[in-house]
Amino acid sequence: MKSVEFSYRNLRAAAFGFLLLPVLLFLLFSVKLIFSLPVAACLVAVYLFAVKEPNGAEKEERKIVVPAKLFWSLLGLCALWCYLGGQGGLFFQTSDWNERNAIFRDLISTSWPVYYPVTDTVMTYYIGHWLPAAALARVLFFITGNLELSFAVGNIFLALWTLTGVMITLFLHLYTANPKTKKGIWLIFALFVGFSGMDIIGCMLKRWSFSNYFNFLHLEWWAGHSQLSSNTTCLFWVFNQAITAWIATLLFANEKSNRNYVFIVSTSLLSATLPCVGLAILMVGKAGFELASRIHRGTWKPYLKATFGFSNLVTLFTWVPIICLYLVSNSAFENTGVKEAADGWVMPLRMILVIILVGFVGIGVGIWWLRLYRTGKVKSPFLLGCALLLVAMALFLARSRYMAFGYFAVMLLEFGIHWLLLAKNYQRDPMFYMIAFLLIIGPCIRVGISADFCMRATIPALTLLMVICGRKLVSYFERDPQKKVDLWEKRCCTALVVILLIGALTPAMEIYRGFQKTVTGGKLVQPADQIETLNKYHSSGGIYGNFVSENYEHSPFFRYFAQD
């Protein structure tokens, strides 16, 4: 085998399968069979329909061709990346792994849905990423009765499932950027692992001492509750959300039609709930702009037909109600009030629907903008787009109580400079402005009292920003040497490389942390497994509210849909 070829059809089948498998396991083992069997059958039918239908691409489908040696090199490096992030439990794990290991062990040892008799609660968390590995480990536990053996082997299964998701993500990214040379492929891989905002500069602005960089290590906390996480940070801390969010976002970026949007976002909800909120906002924005364009051209009927087609409607009326009822039964959701915080908005998830409605207003403005642009009243959409984004920024900044300097520093260092350097190439793409809109509003919204919305709901926007950075750099570095390069383009690409290299210090510090802890701890294997199970009260005396439902008896999901 001299090379490995990937078409989008094959990648799409693998990606849809990755999203669907946890959903099927959840339905079959957590939901009453009278509901789960027909819903599972409908989703399988949607999957088969989605992978067989044309994507509206070229007659001869474009393929990504990777030399065999390079393929195995990429596989090995991705496996190393996952290993350094704690996968398999064979290296240092960050503190968030304490709860994640407890969840995984409980999924192996307890029937689904997981019930905790000590606290009289039920697990209600975005558990999707663990389910395939937990299902295999449960079989071993049933045979041997040895939980620790099953947990150890299950961690290997989990590492392999994680690696599978990372590889699907990488090749979807390669397909999107379309590099033609080995240099281009390596560039995309490096961008995938190293993409981040310029957190080290933020640390300098916060006047951290030199020792802070090596003792605190998690550079992104310079931005406080406004932090936007790098890809490596996501893999090391919240792999259970990030990988599914990456795959769903790249599918969204590559689909030529909106006929599978509901399937993509809803099958991701079980693993990546908050990122799916951000992805849904982007989908609504893109659909609105596309509909406006179709109305202008008089081709809106086929678009609406695709929107309300088989895949979207079947998924919407079968799976979506079940997963939504499951997620809203979580105690963190139930106990979140609507109140003003000192540095942002605190709101339950249902209030995020208000933000989506604001998005519809933005679409209306966008339609007006497109009409002005097409009639020639606005020669460049960039200035008008920036004006609208500044208005949105001002409104959210006024509503929250941020210090302006801190907010604008985050905006510039985390994505703003990247975005401006890409403007020449993407100023006519409405999604370019939707990306900025989501990243602008992210820091101003709280779900509960934490920064989870900002850190997680922005993953799709950051993924798309990474994608267009990759496209620009691949186009520049793989250009014909004989072709004259525009001076402004050369300067933009040089500046983009510089800020990406500065940003790469953040994932470098994430990786460095593991080696530092290995040296100071005196051992290679350092799993974070102090909690062991959620079948107990938290050290503070309360329940593990982020992961369970306390009032499950009153939840429609547990009253009508959940298995006993």
VENJO-V969703 format. One record per residue. PSI is psi in whole degrees, -180 to 180 (NA if undefined). OMEGA is omega as a letter, one per 30 degrees, with the letter a starting at -180 (none if undefined). Layout:
PSI&OMEGA ; PSI&OMEGA
//
This chain:
111&a ; -27&a ; 163&l ; 129&a ; 141&l ; 121&l ; 162&l ; -33&l ; -43&l ; -43&l ; -40&a ; -42&l ; -44&l ; -42&a ; -46&l ; -40&l ; -39&l ; -39&l ; -35&a ; -37&a ; -49&l ; -35&l ; -44&l ; -42&l ; -42&l ; -45&a ; -47&a ; -28&a ; -4&l ; -18&a ; 144&l ; 139&a ; -30&l ; -27&l ; -42&a ; -40&a ; -50&l ; -37&l ; -43&l ; -41&l ; -41&l ; -42&a ; -37&l ; -41&l ; -42&l ; -42&l ; -49&a ; -39&l ; -42&a ; -42&a ; -20&a ; -24&a ; 150&l ; 151&l ; 9&a ; 20&a ; -169&a ; 162&l ; -45&l ; 110&a ; 133&l ; 143&a ; 151&l ; 122&a ; 120&a ; 123&l ; 143&a ; -45&a ; -40&l ; -38&l ; -49&a ; -32&l ; -45&l ; -41&l ; -44&l ; -41&a ; -38&l ; -39&l ; -41&l ; -42&l ; -46&l ; -42&l ; -45&l ; -22&l ; -1&l ; -1&a ; 138&a ; -11&a ; 26&a ; 12&l ; -177&l ; 138&l ; 140&l ; 166&a ; -29&l ; -18&l ; -20&l ; -52&l ; -36&a ; -39&l ; -37&l ; -44&l ; -46&a ; -43&l ; -41&l ; -36&l ; -28&l ; -41&a ; -13&a ; 145&l ; 155&a ; 145&f ; 147&a ; 122&l ; 138&a ; 102&a ; -31&a ; -43&a ; -2&a ; 54&l ; 168&l ; 140&l ; 123&l ; 89&a ; 167&l ; 86&a ; 1&a ; -43&a ; -29&a ; -21&a ; -45&l ; -46&l ; -40&l ; -37&l ; -43&l ; -42&l ; -31&l ; -36&l ; -45&l ; -40&l ; -38&l ; -37&a ; -45&a ; -28&a ; 8&a ; 105&a ; -42&a ; -39&l ; -45&a ; -39&l ; -43&a ; -47&l ; -38&l ; -34&l ; -33&l ; -44&l ; -43&a ; -41&l ; -40&l ; -39&l ; -41&l ; -45&l ; -39&l ; -46&l ; -39&l ; -41&l ; -40&l ; -44&l ; -47&a ; -45&a ; -28&l ; -39&l ; -41&l ; -41&l ; -41&a ; -43&a ; -28&l ; 54&l ; 147&a ; -12&a ; 166&l ; -38&l ; -42&l ; -39&l ; -43&l ; -35&l ; -44&l ; -40&l ; -46&l ; -39&l ; -40&l ; -47&a ; -37&a ; 1&a ; 128&a ; 163&l ; 173&a ; 70&a ; -31&a ; -34&l ; -38&l ; -39&l ; -39&l ; -40&l ; -31&l ; -3&l ; 43&l ; 145&l ; 162&a ; -37&a ; -26&l ; -36&a ; -32&a ; -14&l ; -44&l ; -43&l ; -41&a ; 85&a ; -28&a ; -16&a ; -1&l ; -30&a ; 3&l ; -131&a ; 8&l ; 13&a ; 144&l ; 124&a ; 142&l ; 166&l ; -42&a ; -40&l ; -44&l ; -44&a ; -38&a ; -28&a ; -42&a ; 49&l ; -33&a ; -25&l ; -42&a ; -44&a ; -46&l ; -41&l ; -41&l ; -48&a ; -46&a ; -40&a ; -41&a ; -31&l ; -46&l ; -41&a ; -29&a ; -18&l ; 133&l ; -12&a ; 162&l ; 14&a ; -17&a ; 13&a ; -46&a ; -40&l ; -45&a ; -51&a ; -35&a ; -35&l ; -15&l ; -17&a ; -33&a ; -21&l ; -32&a ; 69&a ; -56&a ; -43&l ; -32&l ; -28&l ; -47&l ; -41&l ; -38&l ; -40&l ; -43&l ; -40&l ; -45&l ; -43&l ; -47&a ; -42&l ; -40&l ; -45&l ; -40&l ; -41&l ; -42&l ; -41&l ; -40&l ; -39&l ; -41&l ; -37&a ; -7&a ; 23&a ; 35&a ; -23&a ; -47&l ; -34&a ; -45&l ; -35&l ; -41&l ; -39&a ; -44&a ; 40&a ; -173&a ; -52&a ; -51&a ; -46&a ; -43&l ; -45&l ; -41&a ; -39&a ; -4&l ; -60&a ; -40&a ; -46&l ; -38&a ; -49&a ; -35&l ; -43&l ; -36&l ; -47&a ; -38&a ; -9&l ; -7&l ; 140&a ; -33&l ; -36&l ; -45&a ; -36&a ; 4&a ; 123&l ; 173&l ; 108&a ; 163&a ; 135&l ; 166&a ; -22&a ; 25&l ; -162&l ; 136&l ; 123&a ; 153&l ; 166&a ; -33&a ; -25&l ; -16&l ; -21&l ; -31&l ; -41&l ; -39&l ; -38&l ; -39&l ; -34&l ; -37&l ; -38&l ; -42&l ; -35&l ; -41&l ; -42&l ; -39&l ; -39&l ; -44&l ; -42&l ; -46&a ; -38&l ; -41&l ; -41&a ; -43&a ; -29&l ; -2&l ; 4&a ; -22&l ; 115&a ; -34&l ; 130&l ; -11&a ; -46&a ; -41&l ; -41&l ; -44&l ; -39&l ; -43&l ; -40&l ; -38&l ; -36&l ; -46&l ; -42&l ; -44&a ; -42&a ; -46&a ; -34&l ; -36&l ; -36&a ; -40&l ; 173&a ; 46&l ; 152&l ; 127&a ; -41&a ; -47&a ; -43&a ; -49&a ; -30&l ; -43&l ; -46&a ; -43&a ; -48&a ; -33&a ; -34&l ; -20&a ; -45&a ; -41&l ; -48&a ; -44&a ; -36&l ; -19&l ; -6&a ; -38&a ; -38&a ; -26&a ; 14&a ; -19&l ; 4&l ; 115&a ; -32&a ; -27&l ; -38&l ; -31&l ; -38&l ; -49&a ; -39&l ; -47&a ; -39&l ; -26&l ; -43&a ; -21&a ; -51&a ; -15&a ; 2&a ; 136&l ; 138&l ; 110&a ; -144&a ; 8&a ; -178&a ; 19&a ; -41&a ; -48&a ; -45&a ; -32&a ; -41&a ; -19&l ; -4&a ; -45&l ; -42&l ; -42&l ; -36&l ; -44&l ; -35&l ; -42&l ; -41&a ; -47&a ; -27&l ; -44&l ; -43&l ; -44&a ; -44&a ; -40&l ; -44&l ; -38&a ; -48&a ; -18&l ; 16&a ; 162&l ; 123&a ; -26&a ; -17&a ; 133&l ; 134&a ; 134&l ; 133&a ; -41&l ; -39&l ; -41&l ; -44&a ; -40&l ; -45&a ; -39&l ; -45&l ; -38&l ; -42&l ; -42&a ; -47&a ; -29&l ; -37&l ; -40&l ; -44&l ; -31&a ; -13&l ; -27&l ; -55&l ; -31&l ; -40&l ; -34&l ; -42&l ; -40&a ; -36&a ; -44&a ; -43&l ; -38&l ; -44&a ; -32&l ; -42&l ; -48&a ; -32&a ; -18&l ; 14&l ; 152&a ; -45&a ; 114&a ; 72&l ; 147&l ; 94&a ; 46&a ; -27&a ; -42&l ; -47&l ; 153&l ; 6&l ; 56&l ; 173&l ; 149&l ; 156&l ; -23&l ; -10&l ; -15&a ; -176&l ; 171&l ; 77&a ; -27&a ; -16&a ; -8&a ; 169&l ; 124&a ; -36&a ; 47&a ; -25&a ; -27&a ; 0&a ; 130&l ; -35&a ; -50&a ; -22&l ; -36&a ; -31&a ; -36&a ; 146&l ; 151&a ; NA&none
//
